[in-house]
């Protein structure tokens, strides 16, 4: 069995007669410990008490308001809705924490939380009046007020009042970060929309196309139709030059044409802004329309991805 109290050790690697060896020796390095931080401990206790008081206030408010609402609604619905009253101002506390360094934007959750707290306290007092226990209703309402007060004190201890220029600087950086995020999300939505639109168009064209064929049929440049100018002699007839698209596909000397070459060609044409249909792709690549459709679908996806 391994002992529970083991002395710390450290490993030493040395070269003994040309052979590297490693062995452990007692580690006598003093352990540096941070001094006890009383302020941090008290701050944690303060917010722990605030969380416990908030939980108690939510429970009491839910029970009090829920029992009153249960007179007109099923119990499960009454207590579920009753929890909204105190949960509302508790949620505003979270927003106030997030905006603790921005006093201008923090005013909205502060005032909204106070308004929701007032509504919750009023509902609890009304429940006490209806139950002929006004004192109980007032004390129950003060529980929520006490929890809100402890939170306000805790926020006051951690809130740092920034100068106007630094507060404006922080707000500007936050707006810039939000703008970049919004633009990125917008660009993503645009790419997804373009991809879906292209796939929809290709699918509609495929419904009117020929049955799918597996074998590719590449145009043989040796069978090209000769072209002769009006003032050119018969013995000077030259073969018609291939289109730039076909030449690009067949430019790989000594290597058979691969489907990836055809996809790269279509990607190049799409990035130039050309509108390519299934029939046009079949004409460019010299393959059946079913095969051209597969190549064009992949090329459209690649072009939209790196657009």
C-alpha positions in Angstrom: 0.0 0.0 0.0 1.1 3.5 -0.8 1.6 5.7 2.4 -0.8 8.6 2.8 1.9 11.0 3.9 4.6 11.0 1.2 7.5 13.4 1.3 7.7 15.4 -1.9 10.4 14.4 -4.3 12.0 15.6 -7.5 13.6 13.7 -10.3 17.2 14.2 -11.3 18.6 13.1 -14.6 22.4 12.6 -14.8 24.9 11.0 -17.2 26.8 8.2 -15.5 29.7 6.7 -17.6 27.8 7.7 -20.8 24.5 6.3 -19.7 21.6 8.7 -18.7 20.0 7.7 -15.5 17.1 9.3 -13.6 16.4 9.0 -9.8 14.3 10.7 -7.2 15.6 12.8 -4.3 13.7 14.6 -1.5 12.4 17.9 -2.6 13.5 20.5 -0.1 12.2 23.5 -2.1 10.1 25.6 0.2 6.4 25.8 -0.8 5.3 29.3 -1.3 1.8 29.9 0.0 -0.3 32.9 -0.6 -1.2 34.9 2.5 -4.7 34.7 3.8 -6.9 37.2 2.0 -9.6 38.3 4.5 -11.2 40.7 2.1 -11.8 38.0 -0.6 -13.2 35.6 2.1 -15.6 38.2 3.4 -16.7 39.1 -0.1 -17.5 35.4 -0.8 -19.4 35.2 2.5 -21.4 38.3 1.6 -22.5 37.0 -1.8 -23.2 33.5 -0.2 -25.6 35.1 2.2 -27.1 37.1 -0.6 -27.7 34.0 -2.6 -29.3 32.1 0.4 -31.5 35.1 1.2 -32.6 35.3 -2.4 -33.5 31.6 -2.5 -35.5 32.0 0.7 -37.3 35.1 -0.7 -38.2 33.2 -3.9 -39.5 30.2 -2.0 -41.6 32.4 0.4 -42.9 34.6 -2.4 -43.8 31.5 -4.5 -45.7 29.9 -1.6 -47.6 33.1 -0.6 -48.5 34.3 -4.1 -49.1 30.7 -5.3 -51.6 30.0 -2.6 -53.5 33.1 -3.5 -53.5 32.3 -7.3 -54.6 28.8 -6.6 -58.0 30.1 -5.8 -58.6 30.7 -9.5 -56.2 28.3 -11.2 -54.8 24.8 -10.8 -52.1 24.5 -8.1 -49.3 23.6 -10.5 -50.1 26.6 -12.7 -50.6 29.0 -9.8 -47.2 28.2 -8.1 -45.4 28.1 -11.4 -46.6 31.6 -12.2 -46.0 32.8 -8.7 -42.3 32.0 -9.0 -42.1 34.5 -11.8 -42.6 37.5 -9.4 -39.4 37.0 -7.4 -37.5 35.3 -10.2 -37.9 38.5 -12.3 -35.9 40.8 -10.0 -33.4 38.0 -9.2 -32.7 37.8 -13.0 -32.2 41.5 -13.1 -29.5 41.0 -10.4 -27.6 38.8 -12.9 -27.8 41.5 -15.6 -26.7 44.1 -13.1 -23.6 42.0 -12.3 -22.7 41.7 -15.9 -23.0 45.4 -16.5 -21.3 46.4 -13.2 -18.6 48.3 -15.1 -21.0 50.2 -17.3 -23.1 52.5 -15.1 -25.1 53.8 -18.0 -26.4 50.4 -19.2 -26.7 49.1 -15.7 -29.5 51.6 -14.9 -32.0 49.5 -16.9 -31.7 46.3 -14.9 -31.5 48.3 -11.6 -34.7 50.1 -12.2 -36.4 47.1 -13.7 -35.4 45.0 -10.6 -36.8 47.6 -8.2 -40.1 47.7 -10.1 -40.4 43.9 -10.1 -39.5 43.8 -6.4 -42.2 46.3 -5.6 -44.7 44.2 -7.5 -43.7 41.0 -5.6 -43.8 42.7 -2.2 -47.3 44.1 -3.0 -48.5 40.7 -4.0 -47.2 39.2 -0.8 -48.9 41.9 1.3 -52.2 41.4 -0.5 -52.0 37.7 0.2 -51.5 38.5 4.0 -54.5 40.8 3.9 -56.7 38.2 2.2 -55.6 35.6 4.8 -56.3 38.0 7.7 -52.6 38.0 8.6 -51.4 41.5 7.6 -48.3 41.2 9.8 -47.3 38.0 8.2 -47.7 39.5 4.8 -45.6 42.5 5.7 -42.8 40.4 7.2 -42.9 38.1 4.1 -42.6 41.1 1.8 -39.6 42.4 3.9 -37.8 39.2 3.3 -37.6 40.0 -0.4 -36.6 43.6 0.4 -33.8 42.3 2.7 -32.5 40.0 0.0 -32.5 42.8 -2.6 -30.8 45.1 -0.1 -27.9 42.6 0.6 -27.4 42.2 -3.1 -27.3 46.0 -3.5 -24.6 46.2 -0.8 -22.6 43.5 -2.4 -22.7 45.1 -5.8 -21.6 48.4 -4.2 -18.5 46.7 -2.8 -17.3 45.3 -6.2 -18.5 48.1 -8.5 -15.7 50.2 -9.8 -16.6 53.7 -10.9 -14.6 54.3 -14.1 -13.8 57.7 -15.6 -16.0 58.8 -18.4 -13.2 58.3 -21.0 -12.4 54.7 -19.8 -16.1 53.9 -19.6 -16.6 55.1 -23.2 -13.5 53.2 -24.2 -14.8 50.0 -22.7 -18.3 50.5 -24.3 -16.7 51.1 -27.7 -14.6 47.9 -27.4 -17.7 46.0 -26.5 -19.6 47.4 -29.4 -16.8 46.5 -31.8 -16.7 43.0 -30.5 -20.5 42.7 -30.8 -20.3 44.1 -34.4 -17.7 41.6 -35.4 -19.8 38.8 -34.0 -23.0 40.1 -35.7 -21.2 40.4 -39.1 -19.8 36.9 -38.7 -23.2 35.5 -38.0 -24.7 37.4 -40.9 -22.0 36.1 -43.3 -22.6 32.6 -42.1 -26.3 32.9 -42.7 -25.6 34.4 -46.2 -23.3 31.5 -47.1 -25.9 28.9 -45.9 -28.6 30.7 -47.9 -26.4 30.7 -51.0 -25.6 27.0 -50.6 -29.3 26.1 -50.1 -30.3 28.2 -53.1 -27.7 26.6 -55.3 -28.7 23.1 -54.2 -32.4 23.9 -54.8 -31.7 25.1 -58.3 -29.6 22.1 -59.2 -32.2 19.8 -57.7 -34.9 21.4 -59.9 -32.7 21.1 -63.0 -32.0 17.5 -62.1 -35.7 16.7 -62.2 -35.9 17.7 -65.8 -32.6 16.0 -66.7 -31.7 12.6 -68.2 -31.3 9.4 -66.2 -28.0 9.2 -64.3 -25.1 7.7 -66.1 -22.0 6.5 -64.3 -19.4 6.4 -67.2 -17.9 9.8 -68.0 -17.6 10.7 -71.7 -14.7 13.0 -72.3 -14.5 14.8 -75.6 -11.6 13.6 -77.8 -9.7 16.6 -79.2 -8.5 14.5 -82.1 -12.1 14.4 -83.5 -12.5 18.2 -83.5 -14.1 19.7 -86.5 -11.6 21.5 -88.8 -12.1 25.2 -89.3 -11.1 27.0 -92.6 -11.0 30.8 -93.2 -12.5 32.1 -96.5 -9.0 33.1 -97.8 -7.2 30.1 -96.5 -5.9 27.3 -98.8 -7.3 23.8 -98.5 -4.0 22.3 -97.5 -3.7 24.9 -94.7 -6.8 23.8 -92.8 -6.2 23.7 -89.0 -8.1 21.9 -86.4 -10.6 24.0 -84.5 -9.1 25.2 -81.2 -10.7 23.7 -78.1 -12.6 26.0 -75.8 -10.6 27.4 -72.9 -12.7 25.3 -70.5 -11.9 22.0 -72.2 -8.3 22.9 -72.6 -8.1 23.6 -68.9 -9.5 20.2 -68.0 -7.2 18.4 -70.4 -4.1 20.4 -69.7 -2.5 17.7 -67.5 0.0 16.1 -69.7 0.7 12.4 -69.2 -2.0 12.2 -66.5 -5.6 11.0 -67.0 -8.3 13.5 -66.4 -9.6 13.2 -62.8 -13.1 14.3 -61.5 -11.2 16.7 -59.2 -9.8 18.6 -62.3 -13.4 19.1 -63.6 -14.6 20.3 -60.2 -11.6 22.8 -60.0 -12.5 24.1 -63.5 -16.1 24.7 -62.5 -15.0 26.4 -59.3 -12.8 28.7 -61.3 -15.7 29.6 -63.6 -18.1 30.1 -60.8 -15.8 32.5 -58.9 -15.5 34.5 -62.1 -19.2 35.2 -61.8 -20.4 32.9 -64.6 -23.9 31.4 -64.4 -23.5 27.7 -65.1 -26.4 25.3 -65.6 -26.3 21.6 -65.7 -26.4 21.6 -69.5 -23.7 24.2 -69.7 -21.5 22.2 -67.3 -22.0 19.1 -69.5 -21.0 21.1 -72.6 -17.9 22.5 -70.9 -16.7 19.1 -69.4 -17.9 16.9 -72.3 -19.7 14.5 -70.0 -23.3 13.5 -69.6 -25.6 15.9 -67.8 -26.1 13.5 -64.9 -22.3 13.5 -64.3 -22.1 17.2 -64.9 -24.7 17.7 -62.3 -22.6 15.9 -59.7 -19.5 17.9 -60.6 -21.5 21.2 -60.5 -23.0 20.4 -57.2 -19.6 19.8 -55.6 -18.1 22.9 -57.3 -21.0 25.1 -56.1 -20.5 23.9 -52.6 -16.7 24.6 -52.7 -17.2 28.0 -54.3 -19.7 29.1 -51.7 -17.5 27.8 -48.9 -14.5 29.8 -49.8 -16.3 32.8 -51.2 
